[in-house]
Amino acid sequence: MLEDLERVLIDETQIRRRVRELAREIAIHYQAEQGGLTIVPIMSGSIIFLADLIREIPLKLKISLAHLSSYREGTQSGALEPLVTPVKDITGRHVLIVDDILDTGRTLRFIQGLIRGLEPTSLRTAVLLRKPAKAPPEIPVDFVAFDIDDLFVVGYGLDYADVYRNYPHIGVLKRELMP
């Protein structure tokens, strides 16, 4: 996989350290809340981030999956397709959406609207990566692990054509490998 990358953007050690810090920030924010927290991860990109993050949050929590897809075999986002939406009752609960990356905001806008309609007590969002140059300011994100430039990145759950999710670092894919 390394030969397919232009460079490593964020290495595994940096990721591990920042995810641990982010988990502490989240735990401090929710520590006084009764009834715990419901985490809604947006699959499949957030799966590795989610696993590492929740192991570091010392609170009672539930998980309610959401699976949305807008990328098919390329790098350009297409029509947003809900594959699985949150199934557990989140009405009256504190909800934290966990996603891999915020760039255009289409996915987060969709899932935030869906969850607001389920009447949670509170709704916040955590992302592994945010592209400030592209991220719409009207899409609220409360917890961000890393801000990055507008690059096409893979690894640590992020993919290209459903490959590279298992790469332990976040790397920039070589342009010649993309259409």
N, C-alpha and C positions, 0 to 999 in steps of 0.2 A: 504493500500500500504506500509506503514511503516514497517510492519512485513516481507515484502519481501526484505528489504534492509539489507545489512551487516552494512552499516553506511551512514550517510549524508556526502558527500564530500564537497559540497559548498551550503551554506544555502541561502534562498530566499533574505535575507538582503544583503549578499555579492554580489549576482547576480545583484540585483537592482542597487547597488552602482557602480559596475564595468560597467554595461551596460550604465549607465548615463555618466561615464567617457569616455567610448569608443565612444559614440555618440558625445561627445565634440571633441575628437580627429579627428573623421571623418569630423565633421562640419568645424573645423579649416582648415583641408586639402583642402576641396572643396569650401570654402567660396568665393574665388575669381573667380571661374569658372562660365562663362556665360552659360545660358541655363539649369542650374540645373544638376541633377544627376539621373541616372536610376539605380535602385536597382534590382538585379536578385537574389531572394531568391531560394535556393534549398529546395524544399518542400519534405516531410512533417516535417522533423526534425527541420527546422529553424523557423517554424511558430510562436512560442511564442517569441523566441529571436527577430525575425523580428518585431513583433508588438511592443514590448517594445523599441527596438532600434529606429525605425522610429519616434515614438512619441517624442523622445528626440533630433532629428536632425532638426534644424530650417532652412531648405533649401527647395527650390522647388525640388520635386522629383517625379519620375514615378516608377512604379513597373512592371516588366515583369517576370512572373513566369517560373520557370524550375522545373520539377518534375522528379527526377531520383530515381531509386531503385536498391539496390544491396543486401539488407538483406531480406530474406523471413521470415521464422519462427524461425530463429536461431541467433547465434552470429557470424557466419562466413560469410564474404562477398562472394557473388556469382557473376554471370554475371551482368554487369551494364546494366540496362534497362531504356532508356529514355521514360517516360510516357507523359511528356509535355515539350516542349522546348520553349525558349523565343519567344514570338510572336510579341512584339512591335518592331518597327524599332529602333535599337540602333546604327546604323551607324552614326559616327560623334558625339556620345554622350559620356559623362563620365559615366563609368559603374562600379558598386560595386557589386560583388558577395557576398552574405551572406549565410553562411552554418553553421550547428550546430557543426560539429566536423571534424578535420583533423587528420586522423590516417594513412591509407595506401596511401592516395592521389589520389586514382583512380577516385573518383567522381569529385574532383576539377580539376584534369588534363583533364578530359573529357569536363567539362563545360567551362573551360578556353579556350581550343582549339576551341570549338564551337563558343564562343563569339568572340575570336580573328578573326575568319573567317568572322564575321559580321562587321568588321572594326570600332570599337569604337575609339573615340579620346584617351581615356585612359581606362585601365582595372586594377582594384585592387580587393582585396579579404579581407573579414572580417569573422572570425570564432569565435564562442563562446568558443570552446575548441580545444586545440591542444595537441597531444601526441608527444612531442619532440623525444622520443625514437623510434617512428615509422614513423614520418612525413618525407617524402623525401625532402631533402634540395633543390631540383630543382623545387618544387612546391611553387611559391611565395605567401606569405600571408602577407598582409600589416597591418592588425589590428587583434589582438588576445585578447580576454577577459581573458582567463585562460589557462595556461599550466597545464596539469595533467599527472600522471603516466599512464601506459598502463593498464587501468582498464575498465571493461564493466560497463558503467554508464547509468542511466535512469533518467527521469524527465526533466522538463523545455523544453519539446519538444522532447527529446530523448526517444527512446522506446526499448522495447523487445517484439517481436511478436505483434507490434502495440499497446501495452499497456504501461502505466506509463507516457505518454506524458504530462498529466495534473498534475502530481506531481510538486509542486512549487519549490522544491529544486533539486539539482543534487545529486543522491545517487548511491552507488555501490550495484548492484544487488547480492543477495546471490548466490553463485556458485551452490548450490543444485537445484536452480530453472532453471538453464540452462542445455541444453543437453550436 
